[in-house]
């Protein structure tokens, strides 16, 4: 059943194009460390570590030296260290050149390398959120559709409540309270705000299928509930589940970039959203640095278009009326 | 009437859920939330610490349920506490300045987007084989997958930085006398680019929804019958097909509107447009928690009320809902 679905997906021109773009992007993300010409973050950590070492040193000396001298000595030590380090750096905010096809950013990091490396987090967060949300939504939908009664009422009620609470402002508010370490918090926040819509759609699909003749027939025949759910209902939901998966992944990628852009996400990681954050924080537009803010957005849009194309294909497969006459 | 009462109850309950989220969010942080928040800020004066505690209702020894009750009462009276970044201004007066800008911008853009998108959707479904129609659908699908803020950045770069046709940001010219006719003109000029961003991004949503509904309706038997009867095409297109296809678009308003408002807020941030979105941006960066939470609540309430209005409109448009049968 699943193999059949992918076969039809590949036969449809739109979804094939989408799958190919997505495959290319995923390959880029997987092999990012091999493709990037330079490390995406050049030695910034080493530099700060050096400064901190020097800060702690004078403390031990401070027993009998006057305080002014300490400050002076700290100052000279840190500056010389920093100076030695920056020589090895790339030029800051450089225009595109042969060495750096997309220039460098405010910290002297190669933007092309950041862009390639950034695809890892952006695409991973998107797909992981999509998977997480679909598992949760499908479970809720099956519970609601199959148990019915009070369980259905409760799930349906809360789905409708959370459906209309605007997601982005909620994400921003939650995001500012939760400490952003790593990327797990952002996946949880994205999932928390995007479960209602797929849950509602999947629930109504379960309810429709539950009353179809073939399901009713196997229930009369006394088949086990697990058999009916996994062998009869789920296979018929593949297209709607997949299209919701890509829909959630798309909005997760967009939302993640948005959260990072306004500084709510973890700005220390390298992703498409954080590149845009630093571009905006350094006034890339007013410097005319299109090579800084244009490529990340284009890649986000390309990923989004891949998902939308796949969904167009799925729509046409499941709804023959949408096919070209 | 029963339908109306149910929708109203739903609206009130959803508002209560939003307020409850708002109440418990700061309390979910382990330990003293005020202290935890202070840890994330630098150089906080004691009076600000007190106002944070007061804003969250942490300055009392009341049990949680009493705090919750007081919080609900204060919120309903419009008392959101004191803003930290604009100390000692009350949050409500900070919001009162920003709110009209957002309502004006978002209201106009939503109407433009809906009308243009739906009209294009009708046309794209009617002339489905036409090359231009499939190009339009493809174009807006591509635009739709852009992040709103990035589209805004690109428009600023082209129209404000390179061509210098429009200002870089803000909502009005500071050189004009507020309220004069030239001031109003400057409002239009400053608002054009943000409005264009939001409208352009949201057209795709309405277009695709309308196109798919319309294609489904066009395959119905009564359309075939109407054509067989030899009714004028215009009549079939608008009175038979579009009229029935637009209903799910109005129903889908619920989902879409919240989404577009979210995008609109981000657009305001990019354009430094002094509405709720830009205010939220400033509140987030200044860690002004009371202001931030109040903005979330006001936005949520506005979206919920707009949805409620959409539900009422459907009641008048759709006899099935109006008569209470499903």
Interface residues (C-beta under 8 A of the other chain):
Chain A: X160 X161 X162 X163 X164 X165 X166 X167 X168 X169 X170 X172 X173 X174 X176 X177 X197 X250 X254 X257 X258 X261 X262 X263 X264 X276 X280 X285 X286 X288 X290 X293 X294 X296 X297 X300 X301 X303 X304 X305 X307 X308 X312 X315 X319 X321 X322 X324 X325
Chain B: X10 X13 X14 X17 X18 X21 X22 X25 X26 X28 X29 X128 X129 X141 X142 X144 X145 X146 X147 X148 X149 X150 X151 X153 X154 X156 X157 X161 X162 X168 X212 X215 X216 X219 X254 X255 X258 X259 X261 X262 X263 X265 X266 X269 X270 X280 X281 X284 X285 X287 X289 X292 X293 X295 X296 X299 X300 X303 X304 X307
